[in-house]
Amino acid sequence: MKILLIQPNPRYCCASLACSNIPLGPLYLGAALRRAGYDQVRFLDARMLRLTYKEIEKRIAAFSPDVVGITGLSPEARGVHHIAAGAKASAPACKVVVGGPYATSSPEAALSDPMVDFAVVGEGERTICALIGALSAGTPLEDVDGLAFRKDGVRVMNRPRAPIEDLDVLPLPAWDLAEVEKYFHLWSRHSQNPFLSSGRSMPLMTSRGCPYNCIYCHNIFGKKTRLRGAESVLDEMETLVGKYGAKEIEILDDIFNIDLPRAKSICDGIVRRGLKVRLSFPNGLRVDRMDEELVVKLKQAGTNLVAYAIETASPRLQREIKKNLDLEKAARIIRFTAEQGINICGFFMLGFPGETRKEMLATIDFAVKEPFNHANFFYVTPKPGTPLFEAVKGKAMAAASGDYYSYSINLSAVPDWLFTRMCSWAYTRFYKLRPIHLLIEIVRIPDKLYMLKLLVRAFFLRGLA
């Protein structure tokens, strides 16, 4: 059974510039398939290789796979379906499987395309192996938990697959399937952290799941947090550093610090093992789960950057969106983190349902007042599968394929013209009206050559980005 896993190139289906980071999802699937005995597995990162749809089709035709697996975020849905059509044209006998956040949040939409045969809902390692096994043996597909498919033209949703409780039983990602060295020499971003200390950055996940109930957030890995053991995490770090020459590791957990003793143990282990590597947490740590001891240990372990997801400085909206941050404690931890010399990125969102101009200004003021080195101000964009989407479903359908960087819907209490101006004002206030702050941050950039390449790509080679 020949299996081709594909990461789409979002440059052809999303408005924002793509980040060509090494995608962990397909590499975990590849490792699981190999362990199950399927050794003809290949991975094609069309994003990193900047492949057009025609070029992807040529690669598919050359390999002639039996199964094509396509992952994708919700904003990449158009690209996922385009590749599915290309797969059927290039290898007519192949089965097309769609997975990732898009398939998990919108399996009905995925299967509405006759070019898509199956949708994997939730964690994919065990489901994809069970599906390939069923296809090989000709056993009933209804027995494959976590699978959605069509039977006699009718969509079938099998029962959900139970989450993988012990993450340490999973094989490490099949790093050899990715052309790792190529990522280090890209002119486009290959890390979610734009302020890398080294271009040799690689991703790592140490946990899955989030127990919180923020109304805007996907629930891909479930509400029960499952943690890898500290020693397993440290062993993988040693592999990334020793075998692949990683100089920085970015932790992509939903909440790395959900278990404080474990987080501290990982930091201590990095110091104990003498790992010469920097850390970054660009996915957003839960600031109210931090304490001063962990911040100090993160610094000792080589942490370069943490991102704190604040979202809004309105206590009312904190309750409404079920984030429920204690903003005073958040400010205290932010200041302490800055005192340790760790770069801090702030994540903020503008445009929550009923949000007023005053509340937007309060959020912008919070970002400017506290010692954030840089900040992102995202447009609130309801995504299928989230409580926010369900609450505003009539309005949200048009925004389902949008991203958080561009305007697609206004749920706030201010008119459209003012809403878009407020979002622009946030960046103006944080960066343009604070030239000394901006200059200091430019001086503080650890890898200036990497940043220069990003700026050249963004401003002079944007059409090729």
Number of C-alpha atoms within 10 A of each C-alpha: 14 15 23 22 24 23 22 30 26 24 21 17 17 17 13 14 17 17 19 23 20 23 20 19 18 30 23 18 27 31 22 22 23 15 13 14 11 17 14 13 18 19 21 21 22 19 22 24 15 18 18 16 19 12 13 23 20 15 16 22 17 11 14 19 25 16 21 25 26 25 24 23 19 22 21 22 25 17 23 29 20 15 27 25 19 21 29 19 15 21 19 14 13 18 21 23 26 29 27 21 26 28 28 29 22 17 22 16 12 26 23 13 12 13 20 25 19 23 31 30 27 23 24 23 21 20 19 24 21 20 23 21 18 16 15 10 9 9 12 10 19 17 13 23 20 24 28 28 23 16 11 6 8 9 15 17 17 16 14 15 17 12 19 15 13 11 17 18 10 16 17 20 20 18 18 13 17 20 15 17 12 11 22 20 13 16 19 26 25 24 23 18 21 16 24 25 22 18 21 20 29 26 23 19 17 23 23 24 18 22 13 15 16 19 18 20 18 20 20 19 19 16 14 13 18 19 21 18 16 19 13 16 20 19 14 16 21 20 13 21 20 13 9 16 16 24 20 25 25 24 22 21 22 21 23 23 20 20 13 14 12 16 18 19 17 21 24 17 18 22 15 10 11 11 17 15 22 21 24 28 25 24 21 20 22 19 23 20 17 19 16 13 10 19 23 19 19 26 18 14 23 19 24 24 26 26 24 24 22 26 22 29 22 20 14 13 18 18 12 15 19 14 20 17 21 14 18 10 15 20 19 15 20 24 15 17 25 16 13 14 13 21 22 23 25 23 21 23 21 28 26 24 17 14 20 17 17 11 20 25 18 15 21 25 15 20 27 18 11 15 19 21 21 20 21 18 21 18 23 26 27 32 26 24 19 17 19 21 21 16 13 13 16 9 15 21 16 12 21 19 21 23 22 16 16 15 18 17 20 24 20 18 14 18 11 14 9 12 24 17 10 19 21 12 17 23 16 12 14 22 18 13 12 12 11 11 15 16 11 11 15 13 10 13 16 15 14 16 12 22 20 12 14 19 15 14 18 17 10 11 13 12 10 11 21
